[in-house]
Amino acid sequence: MQVKEIMSREVIVVQRSTTLKELLKIFRKFHIFPLVPVVENDKHLVGIVSFRNLIDIFSSYHPDVLKLVPFLDEEEADIFKIDITEDIGYLVVVEDVMEKEFLSISEDASIEEVYKLMRLHLKEEFPVVDKTGKLTGMVGIFDVIQAVFRQKGIIK
């Protein structure tokens, strides 16, 4: 069974120019903040945004820089003590916080492949792309579990 047979095709996406305020408004109704694909006008996948990227807004340093200094411990930012202004909602855009290096899966990959990648990278969902890199859907661990139950005849 291939990923394209089990993936969700209706995906909420954002663009690089989406403001932080718009991004937060889009996801206000969700219980958890999902992995959000960032696309260009032609649906070409250019990045992802997760809840971790939002927490990084509160950091006063760039985490990648600290990783280069072996004797420094990373401190978790206390989001309640950081002084930010209302303007940040308009000044920060998705381009500023998105991950440009990310994993995606081909829609032609098998469900076994996507499951192995999820376990290997400790991810619960991946954006799905076609051969040209255009976003075609999202696949999550629950999609894989349902497919296996369906194959075993437990659900139809």
CORUR-V718459 format. One record per residue. RES is the residue in one small letter. PHI is phi in whole degrees, 0 to 359 (999 if undefined). OMEGA is omega in whole degrees, 0 to 359 (none if undefined). Layout:
BEGIN
{{RES	PHI	OMEGA} {RES	PHI	OMEGA}}
END
This chain:
BEGIN
{{m	999	181} {q	260	181} {v	304	183} {k	298	179} {e	277	185} {i	240	186} {m	288	173} {s	274	181} {r	267	178} {e	271	185} {v	235	174} {i	280	181} {v	234	174} {v	230	176} {q	248	181} {r	305	185} {s	272	178} {t	298	181} {t	282	176} {l	304	180} {k	299	178} {e	295	180} {l	300	180} {l	294	179} {k	294	180} {i	299	187} {f	257	180} {r	301	185} {k	278	181} {f	273	176} {h	284	177} {i	234	180} {f	268	183} {p	281	172} {l	284	186} {v	247	177} {p	290	175} {v	251	184} {v	234	170} {e	269	184} {n	305	181} {d	271	181} {k	69	177} {h	288	183} {l	286	182} {v	241	181} {g	179	177} {i	220	175} {v	231	177} {s	230	180} {f	300	180} {r	299	179} {n	295	178} {l	289	178} {i	295	180} {d	296	177} {i	300	181} {f	282	182} {s	286	180} {s	269	178} {y	225	178} {h	264	185} {p	305	181} {d	294	179} {v	292	181} {l	296	180} {k	295	180} {l	279	180} {v	254	190} {p	294	184} {f	269	178} {l	268	174} {d	269	176} {e	283	175} {e	258	176} {e	284	180} {a	291	175} {d	274	187} {i	297	181} {f	276	183} {k	254	181} {i	281	180} {d	267	176} {i	235	182} {t	257	180} {e	299	182} {d	300	182} {i	302	179} {g	298	179} {y	257	184} {l	277	179} {v	270	176} {v	240	182} {v	307	178} {e	308	183} {d	287	187} {v	244	185} {m	289	173} {e	271	181} {k	266	174} {e	251	187} {f	206	177} {l	260	171} {s	224	181} {i	231	178} {s	287	178} {e	296	179} {d	270	179} {a	292	178} {s	279	179} {i	292	176} {e	295	179} {e	298	182} {v	294	178} {y	296	179} {k	297	179} {l	294	178} {m	299	180} {r	292	182} {l	298	185} {h	258	179} {l	55	179} {k	244	179} {e	253	177} {e	202	179} {f	223	168} {p	288	181} {v	248	182} {v	234	174} {d	272	183} {k	296	181} {t	266	181} {g	90	178} {k	277	179} {l	292	178} {t	242	180} {g	170	176} {m	227	176} {v	232	181} {g	237	181} {i	301	180} {f	293	175} {d	300	180} {v	294	181} {i	299	178} {q	300	180} {a	297	179} {v	295	177} {f	298	178} {r	294	178} {q	298	181} {k	276	178} {g	82	181} {i	285	174} {i	232	180} {k	251	none}}
END
